[in-house]
């Protein structure tokens, strides 16, 4: 599993794992809740 931090601008906050978008602040119009990203990543196929 590859996780990279890419610094951007304009309030973009997207999380991608192995090229798959896991969370997008732009699409949902909110930041993730505590633990939400970990839960989404754990649910991905092939997650440990």
MMTF fields as JSON, N, C-alpha, C and O atoms, coordinates in Angstrom:
{
  "mmtfVersion": "1.0.0",
  "mmtfProducer": "UNKNOWN",
  "numBonds": 191,
  "numAtoms": 192,
  "numGroups": 48,
  "numChains": 1,
  "numModels": 1,
  "chainsPerModel": [1],
  "groupsPerChain": [48],
  "chainIdList": ["A"],
  "bondAtomList": [4, 2, 8, 6, 12, 10, 16, 14, 20, 18, 24, 22, 28, 26, 32, 30, 36, 34, 40, 38, 44, 42, 48, 46, 52, 50, 56, 54, 60, 58, 64, 62, 68, 66, 72, 70, 76, 74, 80, 78, 84, 82, 88, 86, 92, 90, 96, 94, 100, 98, 104, 102, 108, 106, 112, 110, 116, 114, 120, 118, 124, 122, 128, 126, 132, 130, 136, 134, 140, 138, 144, 142, 148, 146, 152, 150, 156, 154, 160, 158, 164, 162, 168, 166, 172, 170, 176, 174, 180, 178, 184, 182, 188, 186],
  "bondOrderList": [1, 1, 1, 1, 1, 1, 1, 1, 1, 1, 1, 1, 1, 1, 1, 1, 1, 1, 1, 1, 1, 1, 1, 1, 1, 1, 1, 1, 1, 1, 1, 1, 1, 1, 1, 1, 1, 1, 1, 1, 1, 1, 1, 1, 1, 1, 1],
  "groupList": [{"groupName": "UNK", "atomNameList": ["N", "CA", "C", "O"], "elementList": ["N", "C", "C", "O"], "formalChargeList": [0, 0, 0, 0], "bondAtomList": [1, 0, 2, 1, 3, 2], "bondOrderList": [1, 1, 2], "singleLetterCode": "X", "chemCompType": "L-PEPTIDE LINKING"}],
  "groupTypeList": [0, 0, 0, 0, 0, 0, 0, 0, 0, 0, 0, 0, 0, 0, 0, 0, 0, 0, 0, 0, 0, 0, 0, 0, 0, 0, 0, 0, 0, 0, 0, 0, 0, 0, 0, 0, 0, 0, 0, 0, 0, 0, 0, 0, 0, 0, 0, 0],
  "groupIdList": [1, 2, 3, 4, 5, 6, 7, 8, 9, 10, 11, 12, 13, 14, 15, 16, 17, 18, 19, 20, 21, 22, 23, 24, 25, 26, 27, 28, 29, 30, 31, 32, 33, 34, 35, 36, 37, 38, 39, 40, 41, 42, 43, 44, 45, 46, 47, 48],
  "secStructList": [7, 7, 5, 7, 7, 7, 7, 7, 1, 6, 6, 7, 7, 3, 3, 3, 3, 6, 6, 3, 3, 3, 3, 3, 2, 2, 2, 2, 6, 1, 7, 7, 7, 6, 6, 2, 2, 2, 2, 2, 2, 2, 6, 1, 6, 6, 7, 7],
  "xCoordList": [0.849, 0.0, 0.899, 1.806, 0.657, 1.461, 0.622, -0.475, 1.149, 0.474, 1.441, 2.566, 1.019, 1.845, 1.117, -0.107, 1.859, 1.314, 1.695, 2.878, 0.709, 0.948, 0.361, -0.846, 1.216, 0.766, 0.18, 0.804, -1.023, -1.694, -2.183, -1.662, -3.165, -3.713, -5.211, -5.813, -5.804, -7.225, -8.147, -9.283, -7.675, -8.545, -8.791, -9.691, -8.011, -8.183, -7.652, -6.536, -8.438, -8.024, -8.562, -9.667, -7.769, -8.137, -7.143, -5.955, -7.618, -6.757, -6.855, -7.939, -5.677, -5.599, -4.657, -3.616, -5.019, -4.187, -4.031, -5.016, -2.794, -2.506, -3.27, -3.735, -3.401, -4.065, -5.58, -6.219, -6.166, -7.637, -8.021, -7.494, -8.932, -9.389, -10.232, -11.223, -9.826, -10.497, -11.419, -12.489, -10.999, -11.788, -11.539, -10.412, -12.581, -12.453, -13.272, -14.5, -12.578, -13.267, -14.092, -15.186, -13.586, -14.298, -15.644, -16.653, -15.662, -16.907, -17.893, -19.101, -17.384, -18.267, -18.496, -19.376, -17.708, -17.823, -17.623, -18.3, -16.668, -16.341, -15.009, -14.555, -14.395, -13.199, -13.636, -14.768, -12.755, -13.136, -13.266, -12.564, -14.155, -14.322, -13.15, -12.459, -12.933, -11.856, -12.017, -13.078, -10.97, -10.984, -11.619, -11.534, -12.252, -12.967, -12.023, -12.324, -10.894, -9.954, -9.382, -9.263, -9.028, -8.504, -9.523, -9.161, -10.784, -11.849, -11.992, -12.15, -11.936, -12.068, -10.89, -11.078, -9.686, -8.492, -8.536, -8.199, -8.944, -9.024, -10.026, -9.875, -11.052, -12.088, -11.663, -12.365, -10.518, -10.074, -9.604, -9.036, -9.834, -9.347, -7.821, -7.101, -7.356, -5.922, -5.35, -4.141, -6.199, -5.704, -5.298, -5.895, -4.272, -3.81, -4.821, -4.591],
  "yCoordList": [-1.16, 0.0, 1.229, 1.331, 2.163, 3.37, 4.571, 4.78, 5.358, 6.576, 7.726, 7.673, 8.772, 9.948, 11.189, 11.27, 12.159, 13.464, 14.419, 14.604, 15.023, 15.992, 17.313, 17.422, 18.317, 19.622, 20.366, 20.473, 20.876, 21.601, 22.942, 23.498, 23.437, 24.736, 24.761, 23.756, 25.885, 26.147, 25.244, 24.999, 24.749, 23.969, 22.546, 21.887, 22.051, 20.686, 19.734, 19.905, 18.749, 17.74, 16.403, 15.997, 15.727, 14.419, 13.401, 13.697, 12.209, 11.132, 10.006, 9.507, 9.611, 8.515, 7.452, 7.767, 6.21, 5.076, 4.178, 3.716, 3.937, 3.133, 3.631, 2.836, 4.947, 5.544, 5.605, 6.151, 5.061, 5.08, 6.168, 6.207, 7.042, 8.091, 7.482, 6.799, 7.737, 7.191, 8.242, 7.913, 9.506, 10.585, 11.86, 12.121, 12.656, 13.934, 14.988, 14.92, 15.965, 17.079, 17.848, 18.315, 17.983, 18.714, 18.06, 18.752, 16.757, 16.054, 16.032, 16.142, 15.89, 15.755, 17.065, 17.148, 18.101, 19.43, 19.376, 20.073, 18.525, 18.421, 17.697, 16.993, 17.885, 17.117, 15.769, 15.634, 14.771, 13.465, 13.532, 14.297, 12.736, 12.609, 11.805, 11.106, 11.906, 11.156, 9.662, 9.087, 9.048, 7.619, 7.227, 6.065, 8.163, 7.83, 7.342, 6.367, 8.004, 7.61, 6.229, 5.407, 5.965, 4.646, 3.56, 2.485, 3.828, 2.857, 2.621, 1.483, 3.694, 3.563, 2.787, 1.952, 3.057, 2.368, 0.9, 0.037, 0.598, -0.79, -1.598, -2.813, -0.943, -1.632, -1.889, -2.582, -1.333, -1.525, -2.955, -3.571, -3.49, -4.836, -4.896, -4.006, -5.94, -6.114, -5.375, -5.41, -4.708, -3.989, -4.991, -6.059, -4.625, -5.555, -5.67, -6.403],
  "zCoordList": [0.0, 0.0, 0.0, 0.826, -0.919, -1.038, -0.633, -1.151, 0.301, 0.743, 0.564, 1.062, -0.143, -0.379, 0.094, -0.01, 0.615, 0.959, -0.15, -0.437, -0.772, -1.828, -1.363, -1.151, -1.206, -0.753, -1.941, -2.997, -1.752, -2.824, -2.33, -1.363, -2.989, -2.622, -2.817, -3.197, -2.564, -2.796, -1.976, -2.38, -0.834, 0.037, -0.411, 0.11, -1.37, -1.828, -0.763, -0.273, -0.411, 0.566, 0.08, 0.438, -0.738, -1.273, -0.752, -0.622, -0.455, 0.002, -1.009, -1.311, -1.532, -2.487, -1.95, -1.375, -2.136, -1.744, -2.96, -3.534, -3.343, -4.536, -5.75, -6.567, -5.869, -7.024, -6.945, -7.844, -5.898, -5.746, -4.744, -3.632, -5.139, -4.244, -3.138, -3.397, -1.903, -0.729, -0.113, 0.399, -0.165, 0.42, -0.366, -0.79, -0.564, -1.244, -0.511, -0.476, 0.076, 0.73, -0.289, 0.027, -1.496, -2.545, -2.866, -3.001, -2.985, -3.328, -2.17, -2.38, -0.942, 0.224, 0.96, 1.818, 0.633, 1.242, 2.758, 3.514, 3.188, 4.616, 4.771, 3.868, 5.933, 6.26, 6.823, 7.288, 6.79, 7.344, 8.862, 9.524, 9.394, 10.841, 11.402, 10.661, 12.692, 13.345, 13.058, 13.301, 12.547, 12.264, 10.944, 10.544, 10.261, 9.012, 7.921, 7.233, 7.758, 6.703, 6.994, 6.085, 8.239, 8.603, 8.301, 7.823, 8.574, 8.301, 6.803, 6.363, 6.021, 4.564, 3.975, 3.089, 4.459, 3.95, 4.343, 3.532, 5.575, 6.035, 5.234, 5.106, 4.689, 3.921, 2.468, 1.732, 2.057, 0.679, 0.453, 1.356, -0.745, -1.056, -0.899, -1.353, -0.263, -0.082, 1.116, 1.34, 1.888, 3.074, 4.137, 4.273, 4.885, 5.946, 7.079, 8.04]
}
